Amino acid sequence: MKAMIFSAGLGSRLKPFTDNHPKALALVNGKTLLERNILYLQKFGITEVIVNVHHFADQIIEAIEKNNGWGSTITISDEREEVLETGGGLKKAAWYFEGRKAFVVMNVDILTDFDLMEMIRSHEQEKPLATLAVTQRRSSRYFLFDTYDALCGWRNIQTEEEKPADLKNTHEDYELLKEKAFSGIHVISPHIFSLIKQEGKFSMVDVYLDLMKKNKINSFDHTGGTLLDVGKPESILTAEELFG
């Protein structure tokens, strides 16, 4: 199994560190976020990884080469000309995932200790187009799932925006939809590449909301495990307490 780590973002929430460095190289107890997630994937036998780069790309490439990929075979997807967001970034790397095997995608600024193999087994058993790691935690934005844990929509509770816009009027079990916060980790079937219609810069959220109409997008709830979005300077301190 292969994986992709999204590392091209500007990391504006991690300023001032990201004024001179990519967020992928932010340190938690002496190890960068990128190294930690490479080692996390290795725990589940995943040693072939593609990493997209944009912001201070050369620093990431240098760190990978200097450390021999921390024991993994790492390929670079170069987005230095334009950052493509999650959807565009994945589509640019489609060539890397040619074949029939599902693959893992994760954000570089997510740290977790949950059992990824359980999620992979769930995906292989249910055979959806994609399986999204989620938890029941407070957030401003949620994916919405039905009683069968299939994706049905998206909600921003601050702005009250919902997608699809007519969800309340068209979904017969609207009141039963469950709000789940996305953990930034996916298991995806390579069949998805033949279905993505968007071009250029776009988000995987929009891809899923488009494809859920004719394809099953599952959730994998790992509530109870450790999960941290290392997106702000203060979260580095929290990460150092949680991850040795």
C-alpha positions as CSV (number, residue, x, y, z in Angstrom):
1,M,0.0,0.0,0.0
2,K,1.1,3.5,-0.8
3,A,0.4,6.9,0.8
4,M,0.4,10.6,0.2
5,I,1.2,13.3,2.7
6,F,-0.1,16.8,2.0
7,S,2.8,19.1,2.8
8,A,2.4,21.9,0.3
9,G,0.3,24.3,2.4
10,L,1.4,27.8,3.4
11,G,0.9,27.0,7.1
12,S,-0.2,30.6,7.8
13,R,-1.7,29.6,11.2
14,L,1.8,28.5,12.3
15,K,3.4,32.0,11.8
16,P,6.0,33.2,12.6
17,F,7.7,29.8,12.1
18,T,6.3,29.5,8.5
19,D,7.6,32.9,7.5
20,N,10.9,31.1,7.0
21,H,10.1,27.4,7.0
22,P,7.5,24.9,5.7
23,K,5.0,23.7,8.3
24,A,6.1,20.1,7.5
25,L,9.4,20.8,9.3
26,A,7.9,22.2,12.5
27,L,9.6,20.3,15.4
28,V,7.8,18.3,18.1
29,N,10.3,17.0,20.6
30,G,13.1,17.1,18.1
31,K,11.3,15.4,15.2
32,T,9.6,17.2,12.4
33,L,5.9,16.7,11.6
34,L,6.8,15.1,8.3
35,E,9.2,12.6,10.0
36,R,6.6,11.7,12.6
37,N,4.0,10.9,9.9
38,I,6.5,9.0,7.8
39,L,7.3,6.9,10.9
40,Y,3.5,6.6,11.7
41,L,2.8,5.1,8.3
42,Q,5.7,2.7,8.7
43,K,4.0,1.2,11.7
44,F,1.4,-0.2,9.4
45,G,3.8,-1.4,6.7
46,I,3.5,1.7,4.5
47,T,6.9,2.7,3.2
48,E,6.1,4.1,-0.2
49,V,5.0,7.7,0.1
50,I,4.6,10.7,-2.2
51,V,4.9,14.2,-0.6
52,N,3.6,17.3,-2.3
53,V,5.7,20.5,-1.8
54,H,5.2,24.2,-2.5
55,H,6.0,26.5,0.4
56,F,9.8,26.4,1.0
57,A,9.9,23.2,-1.1
58,D,13.7,23.0,-1.2
59,Q,13.8,22.7,2.6
60,I,11.5,19.7,2.6
61,I,13.4,18.0,-0.2
62,E,16.7,18.6,1.5
63,A,15.4,17.2,4.8
64,I,14.1,14.0,3.0
65,E,17.4,13.5,1.2
66,K,19.5,14.2,4.3
67,N,17.6,11.6,6.3
68,N,17.2,9.0,3.5
69,G,13.5,9.3,3.8
70,W,13.6,8.2,7.4
71,G,13.6,4.6,6.1
72,S,10.9,5.1,3.5
73,T,11.0,5.6,-0.2
74,I,9.7,9.1,-0.7
75,T,8.7,10.7,-4.1
76,I,8.2,14.4,-4.5
77,S,5.1,15.9,-6.2
78,D,6.3,19.4,-7.2
79,E,3.7,22.2,-6.8
80,R,6.2,25.1,-6.6
81,E,4.5,26.9,-9.5
82,E,1.1,26.8,-7.8
83,V,-0.3,25.2,-4.7
84,L,-3.2,23.0,-5.8
85,E,-5.0,22.4,-2.5
86,T,-5.9,18.9,-1.4
87,G,-8.0,17.9,-4.5
88,G,-5.7,19.3,-7.1
89,G,-2.7,18.0,-5.3
90,L,-4.0,14.5,-5.2
91,K,-5.1,14.6,-8.8
92,K,-1.6,15.8,-9.9
93,A,-0.2,12.7,-8.0
94,A,-2.6,10.3,-9.6
95,W,0.1,8.6,-11.7
96,Y,1.7,7.4,-8.5
97,F,-1.3,5.3,-7.5
98,E,-1.9,3.5,-10.8
99,G,-3.4,0.1,-10.2
100,R,-6.2,-1.5,-8.1
101,K,-4.9,-1.0,-4.6
102,A,-6.4,1.5,-2.2
103,F,-4.1,4.1,-0.7
104,V,-3.8,6.4,2.3
105,V,-3.8,10.2,2.3
106,M,-3.1,12.4,5.3
107,N,-2.3,16.0,6.2
108,V,1.3,16.6,7.5
109,D,0.0,18.7,10.4
110,I,-2.1,15.9,11.9
111,L,-0.6,13.8,14.6
112,T,-2.5,10.7,15.8
113,D,-1.9,7.3,17.4
114,F,-5.1,5.5,16.2
115,D,-4.9,2.1,14.5
116,L,-4.8,2.9,10.8
117,M,-4.9,-0.8,10.0
118,E,-8.4,-1.0,11.4
119,M,-9.5,1.8,9.1
120,I,-7.8,0.0,6.1
121,R,-9.5,-3.2,6.9
122,S,-12.9,-1.5,7.2
123,H,-12.3,0.1,3.7
124,E,-11.4,-3.3,2.2
125,Q,-14.4,-5.0,3.7
126,E,-17.0,-2.3,2.8
127,K,-15.4,-1.3,-0.5
128,P,-16.6,2.3,-0.7
129,L,-15.0,4.9,-3.0
130,A,-13.3,6.4,0.1
131,T,-13.3,6.1,3.8
132,L,-12.8,9.2,5.9
133,A,-11.4,9.2,9.5
134,V,-13.7,11.2,11.8
135,T,-14.3,11.8,15.5
136,Q,-17.1,13.1,17.6
137,R,-15.4,16.4,18.7
138,R,-16.2,20.1,18.6
139,S,-15.5,21.8,15.4
140,S,-16.8,24.6,13.2
141,R,-17.2,22.4,10.2
142,Y,-18.6,18.9,10.0
143,F,-19.2,16.1,7.5
144,L,-22.8,14.8,7.7
145,F,-23.4,11.0,7.7
146,D,-26.6,9.0,7.6
147,T,-27.4,6.0,9.8
148,Y,-25.3,3.7,7.5
149,D,-22.3,6.0,8.0
150,A,-22.4,7.2,4.4
151,L,-21.6,10.8,3.6
152,C,-24.6,12.9,2.8
153,G,-23.4,16.5,3.3
154,W,-21.3,19.2,5.0
155,R,-22.1,21.9,7.5
156,N,-20.4,25.0,8.8
157,I,-22.1,25.7,12.2
158,Q,-20.7,29.2,12.4
159,T,-22.1,30.5,9.1
160,E,-25.0,27.9,9.0
161,E,-24.0,27.0,5.4
162,E,-24.8,23.5,4.3
163,K,-23.8,21.6,1.2
164,P,-25.8,20.6,-0.8
165,A,-27.7,23.8,-0.2
166,D,-31.1,22.0,-0.4
167,L,-30.0,19.2,1.9
168,K,-32.7,20.0,4.5
169,N,-35.5,19.8,2.0
170,T,-34.2,16.8,0.0
171,H,-32.9,14.4,2.6
172,E,-35.8,12.5,4.2
173,D,-33.9,11.7,7.4
174,Y,-32.3,15.1,7.7
175,E,-32.8,15.3,11.4
176,L,-31.0,12.0,11.9
177,L,-27.8,13.0,10.1
178,K,-24.7,12.8,12.3
179,E,-22.1,15.5,12.6
180,K,-18.6,14.1,12.5
181,A,-15.3,16.2,12.4
182,F,-12.9,15.1,9.8
183,S,-9.4,14.0,11.0
184,G,-7.5,14.7,7.8
185,I,-6.9,11.0,7.0
186,H,-8.4,9.1,4.0
187,V,-8.3,5.7,2.5
188,I,-9.2,6.0,-1.1
189,S,-9.8,3.7,-4.1
190,P,-7.8,4.6,-7.2
191,H,-11.1,4.5,-9.1
192,I,-11.7,8.0,-7.8
193,F,-9.3,9.5,-10.4
194,S,-11.6,8.5,-13.3
195,L,-14.5,10.3,-11.5
196,I,-12.9,13.6,-10.5
197,K,-14.2,16.4,-12.8
198,Q,-12.5,19.4,-11.2
199,E,-9.4,20.9,-12.7
200,G,-6.6,23.0,-11.2
201,K,-6.9,24.1,-7.6
202,F,-9.7,22.5,-5.6
203,S,-10.5,20.8,-2.3
204,M,-11.1,17.1,-1.7
205,V,-14.2,18.2,0.3
206,D,-15.8,19.4,-2.9
207,V,-14.8,16.2,-4.6
208,Y,-16.5,14.0,-2.0
209,L,-19.6,16.2,-1.9
210,D,-19.9,15.8,-5.7
211,L,-19.2,12.1,-5.8
212,M,-21.3,11.0,-2.8
213,K,-24.4,11.3,-4.9
214,K,-23.6,8.1,-6.9
215,N,-20.8,6.6,-4.8
216,K,-20.5,5.6,-1.2
217,I,-18.2,7.6,0.9
218,N,-17.8,6.0,4.4
219,S,-16.8,7.3,7.8
220,F,-14.4,5.6,10.2
221,D,-15.0,6.8,13.7
222,H,-11.9,6.7,15.9
223,T,-13.3,8.8,18.8
224,G,-11.3,8.2,21.9
225,G,-7.8,8.0,20.3
226,T,-5.3,10.8,20.4
227,L,-5.6,13.3,17.5
228,L,-4.1,16.7,17.3
229,D,-4.1,19.3,14.6
230,V,-0.7,21.0,14.9
231,G,-1.8,24.1,13.1
232,K,-0.9,26.8,15.7
233,P,2.2,27.6,17.7
234,E,0.4,26.7,21.0
235,S,-0.5,23.3,19.6
236,I,3.2,22.5,19.3
237,L,3.4,22.6,23.1
238,T,0.3,20.3,23.4
239,A,1.9,17.9,20.9
240,E,5.1,17.8,22.9
241,E,3.1,16.6,25.9
242,L,1.2,14.0,23.9
243,F,3.9,12.7,21.6
244,G,7.3,11.7,22.9
